[in-house]
Amino acid sequence: MKTLLKLEDLAELVLSIFVFSHLDFGWWWYPALILLPDLSMIGYVVNPKVGASLYNFVHHKGLGILIGIGGFVLGQEVLILSGAILFGHSAMDRLFGYGLKYDDDFSSTHLGKIGK
Protein backbone atom coordinates (compact mmCIF):
# COMPACT_ATOMS: atom_id res chain seq x y z
CA MET A 1 0.00 0.00 0.00
CA LYS A 2 2.83 2.40 0.84
CA THR A 3 4.27 2.04 -2.67
CA LEU A 4 0.86 2.63 -4.22
CA LEU A 5 0.40 5.84 -2.22
CA LYS A 6 3.87 7.07 -3.21
CA LEU A 7 3.04 6.41 -6.87
CA GLU A 8 -0.17 8.38 -6.45
CA ASP A 9 1.76 11.31 -4.94
CA LEU A 10 4.30 11.12 -7.76
CA ALA A 11 1.47 11.24 -10.31
CA GLU A 12 0.02 14.30 -8.56
CA LEU A 13 3.41 16.02 -8.60
CA VAL A 14 3.71 15.29 -12.33
CA LEU A 15 0.17 16.66 -12.83
CA SER A 16 1.20 19.86 -11.08
CA ILE A 17 4.23 20.21 -13.37
CA PHE A 18 2.02 19.46 -16.40
CA VAL A 19 -0.45 22.21 -15.42
CA PHE A 20 2.45 24.60 -14.85
CA SER A 21 3.93 23.77 -18.26
CA HIS A 22 0.76 25.13 -19.89
CA LEU A 23 1.06 28.49 -18.17
CA ASP A 24 2.87 31.50 -19.54
CA PHE A 25 5.65 31.59 -16.92
CA GLY A 26 9.36 30.90 -17.33
CA TRP A 27 10.46 27.37 -16.37
CA TRP A 28 12.43 28.68 -13.40
CA TRP A 29 9.28 29.83 -11.58
CA TYR A 30 8.32 26.29 -10.60
CA PRO A 31 11.58 25.35 -8.82
CA ALA A 32 11.80 28.86 -7.37
CA LEU A 33 8.36 28.61 -5.76
CA ILE A 34 7.98 24.91 -4.95
CA LEU A 35 9.30 25.22 -1.38
CA LEU A 36 7.43 28.45 -0.60
CA PRO A 37 4.51 26.66 1.15
CA ASP A 38 6.96 25.54 3.84
CA LEU A 39 6.95 29.11 5.15
CA SER A 40 3.76 27.98 6.90
CA MET A 41 6.03 26.33 9.48
CA ILE A 42 6.41 29.81 10.99
CA GLY A 43 3.33 29.00 13.09
CA TYR A 44 5.50 26.69 15.18
CA VAL A 45 7.13 29.82 16.62
CA VAL A 46 3.84 30.43 18.47
CA ASN A 47 3.25 26.82 19.58
CA PRO A 48 2.79 23.34 18.08
CA LYS A 49 -1.00 23.65 17.86
CA VAL A 50 -0.89 26.89 15.84
CA GLY A 51 2.01 25.53 13.81
CA ALA A 52 0.22 22.31 12.92
CA SER A 53 -3.01 24.15 12.05
CA LEU A 54 -1.31 26.62 9.74
CA TYR A 55 0.93 23.96 8.19
CA ASN A 56 -2.01 21.61 7.58
CA PHE A 57 -4.15 24.36 6.05
CA VAL A 58 -1.44 25.33 3.56
CA HIS A 59 -0.50 21.69 2.83
CA HIS A 60 -4.04 20.46 2.22
CA LYS A 61 -4.24 19.40 -1.43
CA GLY A 62 -7.81 20.68 -1.59
CA LEU A 63 -6.58 24.24 -1.05
CA GLY A 64 -4.33 24.00 -4.09
CA ILE A 65 -7.15 22.51 -6.16
CA LEU A 66 -9.62 25.25 -5.12
CA ILE A 67 -7.15 28.05 -5.85
CA GLY A 68 -6.24 26.49 -9.20
CA ILE A 69 -9.89 26.06 -10.21
CA GLY A 70 -10.55 29.63 -9.10
CA GLY A 71 -7.76 30.72 -11.40
CA PHE A 72 -9.29 28.85 -14.33
CA VAL A 73 -12.75 30.30 -13.64
CA LEU A 74 -11.44 33.85 -13.23
CA GLY A 75 -8.89 33.57 -16.04
CA GLN A 76 -6.05 34.45 -13.65
CA GLU A 77 -2.84 32.57 -14.44
CA VAL A 78 -1.21 33.65 -11.19
CA LEU A 79 -3.96 31.81 -9.26
CA ILE A 80 -3.52 28.73 -11.45
CA LEU A 81 0.21 28.94 -10.75
CA SER A 82 -0.44 29.27 -7.00
CA GLY A 83 -2.77 26.28 -7.04
CA ALA A 84 -0.31 24.17 -9.02
CA ILE A 85 2.51 25.05 -6.61
CA LEU A 86 0.44 24.32 -3.50
CA PHE A 87 -0.86 21.04 -4.92
CA GLY A 88 2.54 19.96 -6.24
CA HIS A 89 4.31 20.86 -3.02
CA SER A 90 1.84 18.88 -0.94
CA ALA A 91 2.21 15.87 -3.24
CA MET A 92 6.00 16.16 -3.11
CA ASP A 93 5.97 16.37 0.69
CA ARG A 94 3.86 13.23 0.96
CA LEU A 95 6.05 11.46 -1.59
CA PHE A 96 9.01 12.06 0.73
CA GLY A 97 7.10 11.04 3.85
CA TYR A 98 6.15 14.45 5.24
CA GLY A 99 2.49 14.27 6.09
CA LEU A 100 -0.06 16.50 7.72
CA LYS A 101 0.97 17.34 11.26
CA TYR A 102 -0.51 16.38 14.60
CA ASP A 103 -0.40 19.18 17.14
CA ASP A 104 1.88 17.44 19.64
CA ASP A 105 5.13 17.61 17.66
CA PHE A 106 6.33 18.64 14.19
CA SER A 107 7.66 15.16 13.48
CA SER A 108 4.32 13.50 14.29
CA THR A 109 2.36 13.17 11.02
CA HIS A 110 -0.54 11.21 9.55
CA LEU A 111 2.08 9.16 7.68
CA GLY A 112 3.94 8.30 10.89
CA LYS A 113 6.94 9.83 12.60
CA ILE A 114 9.33 11.73 10.35
CA GLY A 115 12.70 10.03 10.32
CA LYS A 116 11.51 6.49 11.06
VMD Tcl script that builds the backbone (N, CA, C; Angstrom):
set m [mol new atoms 348]
animate dup $m
set s [atomselect $m all]
$s set {name element resname resid chain x y z} {
  {N N MET 1 A 0.814 -1.198 0.000}
  {CA C MET 1 A 0.000 0.000 0.000}
  {C C MET 1 A 0.856 1.261 0.000}
  {N N LYS 2 A 1.963 1.234 0.750}
  {CA C LYS 2 A 2.829 2.401 0.838}
  {C C LYS 2 A 3.371 2.775 -0.541}
  {N N THR 3 A 3.755 1.786 -1.331}
  {CA C THR 3 A 4.269 2.043 -2.674}
  {C C THR 3 A 3.180 2.637 -3.558}
  {N N LEU 4 A 1.978 2.131 -3.442}
  {CA C LEU 4 A 0.858 2.629 -4.225}
  {C C LEU 4 A 0.581 4.103 -3.902}
  {N N LEU 5 A 0.625 4.455 -2.625}
  {CA C LEU 5 A 0.402 5.842 -2.223}
  {C C LEU 5 A 1.517 6.752 -2.724}
  {N N LYS 6 A 2.752 6.273 -2.694}
  {CA C LYS 6 A 3.868 7.068 -3.212}
  {C C LYS 6 A 3.739 7.277 -4.718}
  {N N LEU 7 A 3.265 6.268 -5.430}
  {CA C LEU 7 A 3.044 6.411 -6.869}
  {C C LEU 7 A 1.925 7.420 -7.147}
  {N N GLU 8 A 0.911 7.408 -6.307}
  {CA C GLU 8 A -0.169 8.383 -6.454}
  {C C GLU 8 A 0.363 9.797 -6.240}
  {N N ASP 9 A 1.174 9.996 -5.207}
  {CA C ASP 9 A 1.755 11.312 -4.942}
  {C C ASP 9 A 2.683 11.740 -6.076}
  {N N LEU 10 A 3.442 10.810 -6.620}
  {CA C LEU 10 A 4.303 11.120 -7.762}
  {C C LEU 10 A 3.468 11.564 -8.957}
  {N N ALA 11 A 2.366 10.869 -9.211}
  {CA C ALA 11 A 1.473 11.238 -10.313}
  {C C ALA 11 A 0.897 12.646 -10.094}
  {N N GLU 12 A 0.561 12.969 -8.857}
  {CA C GLU 12 A 0.023 14.296 -8.556}
  {C C GLU 12 A 1.082 15.373 -8.744}
  {N N LEU 13 A 2.316 15.082 -8.374}
  {CA C LEU 13 A 3.407 16.024 -8.602}
  {C C LEU 13 A 3.615 16.248 -10.098}
  {N N VAL 14 A 3.575 15.176 -10.871}
  {CA C VAL 14 A 3.708 15.288 -12.332}
  {C C VAL 14 A 2.540 16.093 -12.904}
  {N N LEU 15 A 1.331 15.883 -12.392}
  {CA C LEU 15 A 0.171 16.659 -12.834}
  {C C LEU 15 A 0.391 18.147 -12.574}
  {N N SER 16 A 0.920 18.466 -11.424}
  {CA C SER 16 A 1.205 19.857 -11.079}
  {C C SER 16 A 2.194 20.472 -12.073}
  {N N ILE 17 A 3.236 19.730 -12.402}
  {CA C ILE 17 A 4.228 20.210 -13.373}
  {C C ILE 17 A 3.592 20.348 -14.756}
  {N N PHE 18 A 2.721 19.409 -15.118}
  {CA C PHE 18 A 2.022 19.464 -16.398}
  {C C PHE 18 A 1.160 20.720 -16.484}
  {N N VAL 19 A 0.380 20.999 -15.439}
  {CA C VAL 19 A -0.453 22.209 -15.422}
  {C C VAL 19 A 0.443 23.436 -15.547}
  {N N PHE 20 A 1.522 23.460 -14.783}
  {CA C PHE 20 A 2.450 24.595 -14.846}
  {C C PHE 20 A 3.008 24.780 -16.253}
  {N N SER 21 A 3.317 23.686 -16.924}
  {CA C SER 21 A 3.932 23.772 -18.259}
  {C C SER 21 A 2.997 24.417 -19.285}
  {N N HIS 22 A 1.713 24.498 -18.984}
  {CA C HIS 22 A 0.762 25.126 -19.895}
  {C C HIS 22 A 0.476 26.587 -19.535}
  {N N LEU 23 A 1.204 27.097 -18.558}
  {CA C LEU 23 A 1.058 28.495 -18.173}
  {C C LEU 23 A 2.150 29.324 -18.839}
  {N N ASP 24 A 1.936 30.602 -18.869}
  {CA C ASP 24 A 2.871 31.504 -19.538}
  {C C ASP 24 A 3.890 32.089 -18.547}
  {N N PHE 25 A 4.595 31.181 -17.859}
  {CA C PHE 25 A 5.645 31.587 -16.922}
  {C C PHE 25 A 6.940 30.899 -17.336}
  {N N GLY 26 A 8.073 31.527 -17.063}
  {CA C GLY 26 A 9.359 30.902 -17.334}
  {C C GLY 26 A 9.515 29.631 -16.511}
  {N N TRP 27 A 10.283 28.680 -17.021}
  {CA C TRP 27 A 10.458 27.374 -16.369}
  {C C TRP 27 A 10.990 27.511 -14.954}
  {N N TRP 28 A 11.772 28.536 -14.691}
  {CA C TRP 28 A 12.430 28.680 -13.401}
  {C C TRP 28 A 11.454 29.043 -12.276}
  {N N TRP 29 A 10.239 29.492 -12.614}
  {CA C TRP 29 A 9.276 29.835 -11.584}
  {C C TRP 29 A 8.900 28.630 -10.725}
  {N N TYR 30 A 8.743 27.473 -11.369}
  {CA C TYR 30 A 8.322 26.287 -10.605}
  {C C TYR 30 A 9.349 25.915 -9.533}
  {N N PRO 31 A 10.621 25.689 -9.893}
  {CA C PRO 31 A 11.576 25.353 -8.822}
  {C C PRO 31 A 11.800 26.494 -7.830}
  {N N ALA 32 A 11.617 27.721 -8.282}
  {CA C ALA 32 A 11.804 28.860 -7.371}
  {C C ALA 32 A 10.695 28.938 -6.315}
  {N N LEU 33 A 9.504 28.472 -6.669}
  {CA C LEU 33 A 8.356 28.607 -5.763}
  {C C LEU 33 A 7.964 27.333 -5.028}
  {N N ILE 34 A 8.483 26.187 -5.453}
  {CA C ILE 34 A 7.981 24.910 -4.951}
  {C C ILE 34 A 8.143 24.731 -3.438}
  {N N LEU 35 A 9.109 25.359 -2.833}
  {CA C LEU 35 A 9.298 25.221 -1.384}
  {C C LEU 35 A 8.638 26.340 -0.581}
  {N N LEU 36 A 8.058 27.311 -1.274}
  {CA C LEU 36 A 7.430 28.447 -0.601}
  {C C LEU 36 A 6.350 28.055 0.411}
  {N N PRO 37 A 5.520 27.032 0.143}
  {CA C PRO 37 A 4.510 26.664 1.147}
  {C C PRO 37 A 5.089 26.262 2.504}
  {N N ASP 38 A 6.361 25.910 2.560}
  {CA C ASP 38 A 6.959 25.544 3.842}
  {C C ASP 38 A 7.140 26.740 4.770}
  {N N LEU 39 A 6.938 27.946 4.263}
  {CA C LEU 39 A 6.951 29.107 5.149}
  {C C LEU 39 A 5.836 29.020 6.188}
  {N N SER 40 A 4.856 28.169 5.929}
  {CA C SER 40 A 3.759 27.984 6.896}
  {C C SER 40 A 4.252 27.381 8.208}
  {N N MET 41 A 5.458 26.869 8.238}
  {CA C MET 41 A 6.026 26.333 9.483}
  {C C MET 41 A 6.270 27.430 10.511}
  {N N ILE 42 A 6.183 28.691 10.084}
  {CA C ILE 42 A 6.408 29.807 10.989}
  {C C ILE 42 A 5.440 29.774 12.177}
  {N N GLY 43 A 4.297 29.128 11.997}
  {CA C GLY 43 A 3.331 28.999 13.087}
  {C C GLY 43 A 3.879 28.254 14.283}
  {N N TYR 44 A 4.897 27.428 14.072}
  {CA C TYR 44 A 5.501 26.692 15.184}
  {C C TYR 44 A 6.242 27.617 16.145}
  {N N VAL 45 A 6.513 28.853 15.729}
  {CA C VAL 45 A 7.126 29.824 16.625}
  {C C VAL 45 A 6.149 30.145 17.764}
  {N N VAL 46 A 4.861 30.153 17.450}
  {CA C VAL 46 A 3.843 30.431 18.472}
  {C C VAL 46 A 3.709 29.229 19.400}
  {N N ASN 47 A 3.325 28.085 18.838}
  {CA C ASN 47 A 3.249 26.825 19.583}
  {C C ASN 47 A 2.909 25.712 18.593}
  {N N PRO 48 A 3.047 24.449 19.011}
  {CA C PRO 48 A 2.789 23.339 18.084}
  {C C PRO 48 A 1.364 23.282 17.545}
  {N N LYS 49 A 0.389 23.701 18.321}
  {CA C LYS 49 A -1.001 23.654 17.858}
  {C C LYS 49 A -1.223 24.651 16.714}
  {N N VAL 50 A -0.776 25.875 16.902}
  {CA C VAL 50 A -0.891 26.891 15.840}
  {C C VAL 50 A -0.056 26.467 14.636}
  {N N GLY 51 A 1.143 25.966 14.887}
  {CA C GLY 51 A 2.014 25.526 13.807}
  {C C GLY 51 A 1.386 24.428 12.974}
  {N N ALA 52 A 0.843 23.421 13.635}
  {CA C ALA 52 A 0.216 22.306 12.922}
  {C C ALA 52 A -1.004 22.778 12.141}
  {N N SER 53 A -1.804 23.649 12.732}
  {CA C SER 53 A -3.005 24.150 12.054}
  {C C SER 53 A -2.652 24.926 10.791}
  {N N LEU 54 A -1.712 25.831 10.897}
  {CA C LEU 54 A -1.305 26.623 9.737}
  {C C LEU 54 A -0.648 25.742 8.678}
  {N N TYR 55 A 0.244 24.873 9.112}
  {CA C TYR 55 A 0.927 23.964 8.191}
  {C C TYR 55 A -0.086 23.087 7.454}
  {N N ASN 56 A -1.021 22.498 8.184}
  {CA C ASN 56 A -2.011 21.607 7.577}
  {C C ASN 56 A -2.939 22.346 6.622}
  {N N PHE 57 A -3.304 23.575 6.945}
  {CA C PHE 57 A -4.147 24.365 6.049}
  {C C PHE 57 A -3.440 24.589 4.716}
  {N N VAL 58 A -2.197 25.025 4.779}
  {CA C VAL 58 A -1.438 25.328 3.560}
  {C C VAL 58 A -1.099 24.052 2.786}
  {N N HIS 59 A -0.906 22.951 3.480}
  {CA C HIS 59 A -0.502 21.695 2.831}
  {C C HIS 59 A -1.678 20.773 2.489}
  {N N HIS 60 A -2.887 21.257 2.618}
  {CA C HIS 60 A -4.044 20.461 2.220}
  {C C HIS 60 A -4.161 20.550 0.697}
  {N N LYS 61 A -4.185 19.409 0.039}
  {CA C LYS 61 A -4.244 19.397 -1.428}
  {C C LYS 61 A -5.496 20.088 -1.953}
  {N N GLY 62 A -6.574 20.023 -1.187}
  {CA C GLY 62 A -7.815 20.678 -1.595}
  {C C GLY 62 A -7.662 22.180 -1.757}
  {N N LEU 63 A -6.820 22.804 -0.940}
  {CA C LEU 63 A -6.584 24.245 -1.054}
  {C C LEU 63 A -5.965 24.560 -2.406}
  {N N GLY 64 A -4.955 23.799 -2.795}
  {CA C GLY 64 A -4.331 24.001 -4.094}
  {C C GLY 64 A -5.307 23.807 -5.240}
  {N N ILE 65 A -6.144 22.781 -5.118}
  {CA C ILE 65 A -7.150 22.509 -6.156}
  {C C ILE 65 A -8.140 23.673 -6.249}
  {N N LEU 66 A -8.645 24.146 -5.104}
  {CA C LEU 66 A -9.615 25.248 -5.119}
  {C C LEU 66 A -9.017 26.528 -5.698}
  {N N ILE 67 A -7.797 26.844 -5.317}
  {CA C ILE 67 A -7.154 28.050 -5.849}
  {C C ILE 67 A -6.909 27.903 -7.346}
  {N N GLY 68 A -6.469 26.724 -7.777}
  {CA C GLY 68 A -6.241 26.487 -9.204}
  {C C GLY 68 A -7.526 26.584 -10.011}
  {N N ILE 69 A -8.595 25.979 -9.520}
  {CA C ILE 69 A -9.891 26.065 -10.210}
  {C C ILE 69 A -10.370 27.518 -10.235}
  {N N GLY 70 A -10.198 28.207 -9.129}
  {CA C GLY 70 A -10.554 29.628 -9.098}
  {C C GLY 70 A -9.804 30.411 -10.166}
  {N N GLY 71 A -8.545 30.074 -10.356}
  {CA C GLY 71 A -7.756 30.725 -11.400}
  {C C GLY 71 A -8.289 30.440 -12.795}
  {N N PHE 72 A -8.692 29.194 -13.028}
  {CA C PHE 72 A -9.289 28.850 -14.329}
  {C C PHE 72 A -10.589 29.618 -14.545}
  {N N VAL 73 A -11.445 29.637 -13.528}
  {CA C VAL 73 A -12.751 30.304 -13.641}
  {C C VAL 73 A -12.578 31.806 -13.870}
  {N N LEU 74 A -11.645 32.411 -13.140}
  {CA C LEU 74 A -11.441 33.855 -13.232}
  {C C LEU 74 A -10.478 34.256 -14.348}
  {N N GLY 75 A -9.854 33.269 -14.973}
  {CA C GLY 75 A -8.892 33.569 -16.037}
  {C C GLY 75 A -7.629 34.229 -15.507}
  {N N GLN 76 A -7.229 33.868 -14.295}
  {CA C GLN 76 A -6.047 34.451 -13.649}
  {C C GLN 76 A -4.927 33.422 -13.553}
  {N N GLU 77 A -3.930 33.550 -14.422}
  {CA C GLU 77 A -2.843 32.573 -14.439}
  {C C GLU 77 A -2.063 32.525 -13.135}
  {N N VAL 78 A -1.964 33.647 -12.440}
  {CA C VAL 78 A -1.212 33.648 -11.188}
  {C C VAL 78 A -1.911 32.772 -10.141}
  {N N LEU 79 A -3.234 32.698 -10.181}
  {CA C LEU 79 A -3.955 31.807 -9.265}
  {C C LEU 79 A -3.787 30.346 -9.679}
  {N N ILE 80 A -3.774 30.099 -10.977}
  {CA C ILE 80 A -3.523 28.728 -11.446}
  {C C ILE 80 A -2.119 28.305 -11.024}
  {N N LEU 81 A -1.161 29.213 -11.184}
  {CA C LEU 81 A 0.213 28.937 -10.747}
  {C C LEU 81 A 0.247 28.652 -9.255}
  {N N SER 82 A -0.421 29.467 -8.462}
  {CA C SER 82 A -0.441 29.273 -7.004}
  {C C SER 82 A -1.043 27.919 -6.645}
  {N N GLY 83 A -2.136 27.571 -7.288}
  {CA C GLY 83 A -2.766 26.283 -7.041}
  {C C GLY 83 A -1.872 25.123 -7.422}
  {N N ALA 84 A -1.214 25.238 -8.572}
  {CA C ALA 84 A -0.305 24.170 -9.024}
  {C C ALA 84 A 0.864 24.005 -8.058}
  {N N ILE 85 A 1.389 25.114 -7.563}
  {CA C ILE 85 A 2.510 25.054 -6.608}
  {C C ILE 85 A 2.055 24.429 -5.295}
  {N N LEU 86 A 0.927 24.881 -4.757}
  {CA C LEU 86 A 0.438 24.318 -3.496}
  {C C LEU 86 A 0.151 22.821 -3.620}
  {N N PHE 87 A -0.529 22.438 -4.697}
  {CA C PHE 87 A -0.863 21.038 -4.923}
  {C C PHE 87 A 0.398 20.201 -5.129}
  {N N GLY 88 A 1.302 20.691 -5.975}
  {CA C GLY 88 A 2.540 19.962 -6.244}
  {C C GLY 88 A 3.424 19.842 -5.020}
  {N N HIS 89 A 3.497 20.901 -4.237}
  {CA C HIS 89 A 4.314 20.858 -3.021}
  {C C HIS 89 A 3.761 19.833 -2.036}
  {N N SER 90 A 2.448 19.834 -1.861}
  {CA C SER 90 A 1.836 18.875 -0.940}
  {C C SER 90 A 2.061 17.443 -1.398}
  {N N ALA 91 A 1.948 17.203 -2.694}
  {CA C ALA 91 A 2.207 15.869 -3.238}
  {C C ALA 91 A 3.667 15.482 -3.038}
  {N N MET 92 A 4.575 16.430 -3.278}
  {CA C MET 92 A 6.004 16.164 -3.106}
  {C C MET 92 A 6.321 15.850 -1.643}
  {N N ASP 93 A 5.757 16.625 -0.734}
  {CA C ASP 93 A 5.972 16.367 0.693}
  {C C ASP 93 A 5.539 14.948 1.056}
  {N N ARG 94 A 4.361 14.559 0.624}
  {CA C ARG 94 A 3.857 13.227 0.964}
  {C C ARG 94 A 4.689 12.141 0.301}
  {N N LEU 95 A 5.176 12.412 -0.897}
  {CA C LEU 95 A 6.048 11.464 -1.592}
  {C C LEU 95 A 7.295 11.179 -0.759}
  {N N PHE 96 A 7.810 12.206 -0.092}
  {CA C PHE 96 A 9.013 12.065 0.729}
  {C C PHE 96 A 8.717 11.738 2.190}
  {N N GLY 97 A 7.447 11.485 2.510}
  {CA C GLY 97 A 7.101 11.039 3.855}
  {C C GLY 97 A 6.726 12.120 4.840}
  {N N TYR 98 A 6.564 13.358 4.359}
  {CA C TYR 98 A 6.154 14.453 5.242}
  {C C TYR 98 A 4.654 14.623 5.121}
  {N N GLY 99 A 3.939 14.213 6.140}
  {CA C GLY 99 A 2.485 14.267 6.090}
  {C C GLY 99 A 1.923 15.460 6.818}
  {N N LEU 100 A 0.616 15.473 6.930}
  {CA C LEU 100 A -0.059 16.498 7.716}
  {C C LEU 100 A 0.302 16.297 9.187}
  {N N LYS 101 A 0.425 17.385 9.910}
  {CA C LYS 101 A 0.973 17.342 11.265}
  {C C LYS 101 A -0.093 17.179 12.335}
  {N N TYR 102 A 0.258 16.395 13.358}
  {CA C TYR 102 A -0.515 16.379 14.601}
  {C C TYR 102 A 0.005 17.521 15.457}
  {N N ASP 103 A -0.797 17.990 16.399}
  {CA C ASP 103 A -0.395 19.184 17.144}
  {C C ASP 103 A 0.493 18.921 18.355}
  {N N ASP 104 A 0.992 17.706 18.499}
  {CA C ASP 104 A 1.878 17.435 19.635}
  {C C ASP 104 A 3.345 17.699 19.306}
  {N N ASP 105 A 3.724 17.492 18.034}
  {CA C ASP 105 A 5.133 17.611 17.662}
  {C C ASP 105 A 5.238 17.702 16.145}
  {N N PHE 106 A 6.177 18.479 15.632}
  {CA C PHE 106 A 6.334 18.641 14.191}
  {C C PHE 106 A 6.596 17.312 13.483}
  {N N SER 107 A 7.308 16.410 14.139}
  {CA C SER 107 A 7.663 15.156 13.476}
  {C C SER 107 A 6.540 14.108 13.525}
  {N N SER 108 A 5.454 14.417 14.181}
  {CA C SER 108 A 4.322 13.498 14.290}
  {C C SER 108 A 3.310 13.810 13.181}
  {N N THR 109 A 3.204 12.904 12.174}
  {CA C THR 109 A 2.359 13.167 11.016}
  {C C THR 109 A 1.365 12.014 10.782}
  {N N HIS 110 A 0.436 12.250 9.879}
  {CA C HIS 110 A -0.537 11.212 9.547}
  {C C HIS 110 A 0.112 10.048 8.792}
  {N N LEU 111 A 1.334 10.229 8.354}
  {CA C LEU 111 A 2.080 9.155 7.680}
  {C C LEU 111 A 3.030 8.440 8.631}
  {N N GLY 112 A 3.023 8.847 9.899}
  {CA C GLY 112 A 3.936 8.296 10.891}
  {C C GLY 112 A 4.966 9.333 11.300}
  {N N LYS 113 A 5.889 8.926 12.123}
  {CA C LYS 113 A 6.940 9.834 12.598}
  {C C LYS 113 A 7.934 10.111 11.469}
  {N N ILE 114 A 8.304 11.375 11.327}
  {CA C ILE 114 A 9.333 11.732 10.349}
  {C C ILE 114 A 10.655 11.196 10.849}
  {N N GLY 115 A 11.387 10.543 9.965}
  {CA C GLY 115 A 12.704 10.025 10.324}
  {C C GLY 115 A 12.712 8.565 10.698}
  {N N LYS 116 A 11.546 7.916 10.725}
  {CA C LYS 116 A 11.510 6.494 11.061}
  {C C LYS 116 A 11.381 5.676 9.824}
}
mol reanalyze $m
mol bondsrecalc $m
mol representation Tube
mol addrep $m
